[in-house]
Amino acid sequence: MKLSRRNILKSLGLGALAFTTTPLLGEPNSTLFAPIPDADDPEFWKKIREQFPLNKETVFFNSGTVGAMPRVVVDKMVEHLRYLSVDVADWAYKDDNKEEFISGYNNLMGIRTKVAKLINGTAADIAMTDNVTNGMSYVANGISLQPGDEVLTTDQEHTGGKGGWLVKEKRYGVVFKTVVVPKPAHSSPEVYDVIVKAMTPKTKVLMLSHMITGSGAILPVKELCLEARRRGIFTVLDGAQTIGQIKVDVKDIGCDVYLGCFHKWIGAPAGTGFMYVKADRMKDIWTTVASGRWDNHEDEGFRFTQRGTGNFPVLKGLEAALDFHEEIGQDKVYTRIKFLGERLRTGLRKNKKVKIFSPEDESMCAGITVYNIEGFTGTRIQDTYWAKAKMRPRSQGDQFGVRHCTHIFNSPEEIDKAIAIVNEMAP
Ligand SMILES: Cc1ncc(COP(=O)(O)O)c(C=O)c1O
């Protein structure tokens, strides 16, 4: 049996929680779940936890590195892998441009449409990539800059966000200019001011993380993009940590480029990402990975998707993950993540030996909390968590302790237990 979207929803087994006057899997517009009263409704979230094959003996707090996949995603991938191995001869190649067999040669409109919906973009403006590093390299390599032109960014960007620009600097004499953002950040206006003050007439590109990887700080990207646009600066946002965690609306933000991945917070298989380019800026970016339709300007996103033979089962897994996410609902996912993240930060703040590097202003935080304990290193905290309760946050090194991510498969009990462990480490 092939797993259709209908089968995927059925396999969630969440019927008991559905609003009974709406047919469970009825009209296309009907939703599976009724609005739930509270983000901490335990029954609902227990059911969601059951959709993840994650080992029940362990507690996963590292979605910021690579996320946990729901069962439907794994099933969908395996099913498609089997399908390819059994039925590849059915494929008539030229006459049959199905989104089924090799991913680098068709426009993947089905998946791009789902991605567009997720970020309030347009499918034609979306290119599928393997990850954020990949997409950022397409942009940095593909944009034309002169020696001395400045690319402005912060001191807290991920290597995958910076790498492409560092190549550009070395190869073409472009200046990669970093501005220091306080850690912890105190407020959005503070971050806005330090970045805007660093803009000069030479600034041609503003490249920023929407959410900083090493603190979870959500930057005021809408306001920054507005100011950049006023000055004619091209804006590129790194959304590696936002997609699936907080709501992203590229039209509202007004950026020129937005890059994201699905293998952290959406629960998709590793090696799935996208690049959004605003329609009127597409022509500003040359194709980097090129094949037959490298100069296609009708369906622009497809131009960047000319990647040669790719892995279709992974894309099928991605599609299932996007459906899963949408079916729960972006707002519910965010509310739950934030509820758990805030619970963790509130608990940690009560311990005077804990230093938190995530922003002091809660409106700049969601599911990432970075903290250290007096006298500890990140590795020691990480190892203590594992030894005491098989909990897995991720070390951030000696200074910054651990990054602790909360997601929909986590529970308030797990958060409370984590806080208790911290209090044992630092009584
Ligand atoms: C802010 C940020 N940018 C880029 C990356 C790299 O992402 P990818 O592995 O999808 O290329 C990460 C990964 O953690 C990240 O946090």
The ligand as an SDF file (V2000), in Angstrom:
LIG
                    3D

 16 16  0  0  0  0  0  0  0  0999 V2000
   22.1240   29.4630   11.8360 C   0  0  0  0  0  0  0  0  0  0  0  0
   22.6200   28.2800   11.0690 C   0  0  0  0  0  0  0  0  0  0  0  0
   22.9760   28.4280    9.7960 N   0  0  0  0  0  0  0  0  0  0  0  0
   23.4180   27.4050    9.0460 C   0  0  0  0  0  0  0  0  0  0  0  0
   23.4820   26.1350    9.5790 C   0  0  0  0  0  0  0  0  0  0  0  0
   23.9290   25.0230    8.6880 C   0  0  0  0  0  0  0  0  0  0  0  0
   22.7970   24.3550    8.3020 O   0  0  0  0  0  0  0  0  0  0  0  0
   22.8590   23.1340    7.2520 P   0  0  0  0  0  0  0  0  0  0  0  0
   23.5110   22.0110    7.9550 O   0  0  0  0  0  0  0  0  0  0  0  0
   21.4330   22.9130    6.9100 O   0  0  0  0  0  0  0  0  0  0  0  0
   23.6430   23.6000    6.0970 O   0  0  0  0  0  0  0  0  0  0  0  0
   23.1210   25.9150   10.9000 C   0  0  0  0  0  0  0  0  0  0  0  0
   23.2280   24.5740   11.4900 C   0  0  0  0  0  0  0  0  0  0  0  0
   23.1680   24.3690   12.6740 O   0  0  0  0  0  0  0  0  0  0  0  0
   22.6740   27.0080   11.6820 C   0  0  0  0  0  0  0  0  0  0  0  0
   22.2990   26.8690   12.9470 O   0  0  0  0  0  0  0  0  0  0  0  0
  1  2  1  0
  2  3  1  0
  2 15  2  0
  3  4  2  0
  4  5  1  0
  5  6  1  0
  5 12  2  0
  6  7  1  0
  7  8  1  0
  8  9  2  0
  8 10  1  0
  8 11  1  0
 12 13  1  0
 12 15  1  0
 13 14  2  0
 15 16  1  0
M  END
$$$$
